[in-house]
Amino acid sequence: MSLPITLAAIRAWPKSDLHNHCMLGGKRSVIEKFYGRKFGRFKALKPGIADLNQYIIREVRPFFEMPGGFEKGVEAAFLQARKDGVVKLEMSIDVSFGTLFKISPGHIVSTLNHFHTLIAPTIDFRPELGFARPVPLRTLLARFEPYLGFDYFRSIDLYDDEGAQPLKNFRELYSIARQLGMKCKAHAGEFGSAESVRETVEVLELDAVQHGIGAAESPAVMNWLADRAIPLNVCPASNIQLKRVISYKTHPIRILFDHGVKVTVNTDDALIFGAGVSEQLFKLFQSGLFSKAELDIIRRNGLENPVSGAIPVPDNKNR
């Protein structure tokens, strides 16, 4: 007889988190203790990211501006990942963060390295640089340049309003990243259509898509993604709280999975949405959307190493 599946059991599974915005991904209790007050709870009034952006400005930015806030945010992010059983972590820092909060790229790199080594040295950490779509390309490139000499960041991501600029504007950025051997990711289909997912993959020559759930609207696009083994790093808690999806039970990750698309489950912003990878896997099971065996397939998807030069990850599922 197989043992019942529990949240504690899922936490013990080695897993990945491939869609994690560092400063929004920390353990809430750690940050609030340092901050000296609790964050107001996030609630979107309508679908989209506008309410989320306003919440970050109102509730979270004052924490970023505190002396020591950046360091505490990074510490909390690694504590959250360790607690969650994450063994492979692709975690991003916005390329504009240092400019906005007067923190040098060198200090950002050393802080990430310090807390990775101190808190979670066994995690296969793959630091990532994030780029906001509304920012002009020349500004993004200027903010990217100081990080290039560190040979530290392993991937890039593009996020925020999917319609802020034409995709072609970012080709130069992605060309530079590919020349440097960086993994290329971008948000697409978070609120956009199936065709927007395919277009983003094609125009930017992506290795993976963040979210991508809009693809579930089109069998042709899903088949296209499956044929090319393009993974979608899905964040169910985020999709539900941002009103893109009604519930776990109706989440389109099931449709994507059934069409052979490689999907993973990730946190996005654990500080805001309040769910680690483990909690989301458990809710997908509780809702009846996936069996234990199917969750294990999704978990293993995230531990694969499709990009050259990736570090092998031990699989200790039965520990």
N, C-alpha and C positions, 0 to 999 in steps of 0.2 A: 504494500500500500504506500503510495507516495505521500510525503508530508504536505500539510496544507501550506499554501503560499501566504506569507505575511510580509509586512513592511520591513521588519527586522531581517528577514531572510533575503529580501531583495537588496537591502543595504549591503549585505555581505557579498553580493555578486560583484566581481570586478566589472567596471563599466566606464564608458567615455562620457565626456561632456564637450561637444564640438561646437556649441553655439552658446557662448558665455561672454557677457560684457562685464569685464572685471569689476569696475567700480559700482556696478549695479548688481553684482553677483555674490555679495558677501553674506555671511551669517548675520542676520538682523540683530540678534541679541548682543553680539560683540560690538557692532557699530553703535547701537543705541546706548550701550553702557558708556562708551567713549564720548558720545555726542552729548549725553546728559539729558536726553529726552527721547520720547518715542516718535517715530514717523507717523503721520496720518496715514490711514489705510487708503490704498489706491482704488478708485472706482471710475471706470470709463462711462461716460454718458452716451456715447455713440461709437460706432465702429471706426477704427482708424487709430493713428498714433498721436493725434493732436492733444488729446487729454493726457496721454502719457508724458509727452514733452512738457506740458504745463506742470504736471505733478513733479517732474524731475527738477524744474526750475524753482518751484515753490518749496518742496519738501527736502530734496536731496542736495541741491547745489550749496545751500548754506553749510552742510557737512563737508563737502569738498573744499570749501574755502577756509575751514578751520586749520590752524597749524597742526600738523600731524594727521590730518584727515586722509590724505592720500595713502600714507603708510598703513593706517588702520584699515582702510578699504581693501588694500591688497592683502593684508594679513587675514581679514575676515573672509576674503574670497577663497584663499587656500584652506582655511578652516572648514568652510562649507563643503568644498570638494572632498576633503579628507573624510569628513563625517558621512558623506554620501557614497563612499566606496568608489570614487572616481580614480581610475589608474591612468587615464589618458585625457589630457585637458588642453583644448585649444581655446585660449582665453585672450580677449582683445582689450587693448587700450586705444582709445581714440587718438588719432595722430595730432589732433588739435588740443588735447587735454593739457599738455605741458605749456603751450602758449597761453591758454586761457587762465591757467592757475599758477603760472610762473614757476614751473618745475622743469628742470633741464632733462633732455633725453637721457643723459648719463645717469641721472638720479632715478629716472623711471626704470631703466634697465637694471641698475644695481638693487633697487628695492624689490623688483620682481624676482631677481635671482636670490636675494637674501631670504625672502619669505618662502620661496619654493624650497630652498635648502633647509631652512629652519623647521618648517611645518610639515612639508609633504615631499621629502626628497625621493621617495619611491614613485611618485607620479611622473609619468612621461609627459612633461610640460612642453607645449608647443606655443610659445608666445606669438600673438597676432596683433597687427595694426589695423585699426578700423578707420573708415573714411565716411564722412557724412555727405549724403547726396546734395544737399542744398549749397554746400560750400563751393566756390569757383575752383575749377581744376588747377589753375596756377597757384592758388593759395594752398591747396592740398599737396601739390608737388613740392612747394617750398617747405611745408611742414614735414613732409616725408623725408626730404634730403638729409637732415641731421641724424636720422636713425640708421642710415645706410652703412655707416662705417662700423657699426657694432657687430654686424653679422650675427644677429641674435633672433630677430623675428622671422618666423617660418611661414607665415601666411598673411593674406590681407582679406578684408571684408568691406563691403559697401552697404550702407544702411540709411535709414530715415525715409522720408517721403519718396516712394518709388517713382513718382512723376515729376520730381524736382528739376531734373535735367535730362536731356536725351542720353541714352546709353553710350552713343558714339563719343560723347565728351570724355569718357573715362578710359578709352582705349589706350591712350598713352600711359596712363597710370598702370594699367594691367600689363602692358607690354614690358614696362620696367620691372614689375614684380616677377613676371615669368622669366625674364633674363637673369634675375637673381636667384632663380630656383624656388621661388615662394609658391605655396599653394594658393590658388585663386578661388575665392568664395564671394558671394554677394547675396543680399536679401532680394528675394523675388517671389511673387505669388503670395506674400503675406496678406495683402489685400488685393493684389493684381490678379489678372486672368491667367489661364493656362498658357495662352500664347505669350504672355509677358515672361513666363518662366523660360519657355523655349528661346525666346529672343535674347534674354539676358545671358543664358548659357552660350548661345552662338556668338553674340557680339563681343562678350568679354572672355570667351574661351574658358569657362569656369571648370574647376575640378569638383565643386560641390555647391549646392544651393542652400542658403539659410531660409528656413520655412518652406517655401515652395508648394504650399498646400493648394494653391489655386490650380495646380496641374490636375487635381482630381476631377475637374470639370470636363476634361477631355481625354478619352481613351487613347486618341492618337498621340497626344503629348506624353501621356504616361508610358505608352509603348516606346516612344522615342527616348525618353529618359532611361527606361529599363534596358533598352538595346545598347545604350552608351554607358551604362553602369554609373550614371550620375547620381550620387547620394543626395537625399534631402534631409537636412538636419532640422527636424521638426520640434516645436516647443508647444505642446498642447495647453499647458496652463496659461501661457501668454496668449495663445489664440482665443481661449475662452474668455479671459479677463478683458481682452481688447475687443470683444464682441464680434469676432470674425466667425466663431463657432459657438453653438449653443451649449454643448456639454461634451464630456468625454465619450459618452455613448454614441454621439452623432459625429464624432471627429472624423474628418476625411482621411486620416492616416490609415484607416482600415481599407479604404478604396485603393489608396496608393499601394499598400502592401499586397493586396489581392491582384494587382496588375503587375507585380514583379518589380516595382520601384524599390530601390534600396533606401530604407528609412532608418533614422536614428531618433532617439528621444533625448532632449537637452533642456537646459534651464532657462536660457535667455537672460532673465533678470531675477534671480532668486530673491534678492532683497525686496523687490517690489511684488512679485507674484507669489512668493511664499512657498514655493515647491521645488525640491531638488529633483534630480532624475529619478531617484527611488520612489518618491511619492507619486510621481506621474505614471511610472510603470505600474505601480500598485493600483492606481485609480483606473488605468486602462484595463487591468485584469478584473477589478471589482465591477466595472460597468458591463462586463461581458464582451468587450470588444476584442480581446485577445486571450488566448490560452497561455498557460505557463510556457509551453514549448515555443509558441510564437514570440512571446516576449524575449525568450532566450535568443532567437534568431535576430531580433532587433538589437538586443544588447551586443551580440557578436558583430553585427554590422559596424558598430562604432569602434570596435577594436581591430578592425582590419587596417592594413597599411598599404593603400593603393598608390601613394605618392613616393617616388624614389627618394632614398635617403632617410625614410622614416625609421624610427627606433622600434624594434620588436617589443611587444607587450606580452608578459606572461599571463596565461589564463588559468586562474585558480578558482574556478567556479565552485568546486566542491569543498573548499577550505572550511 
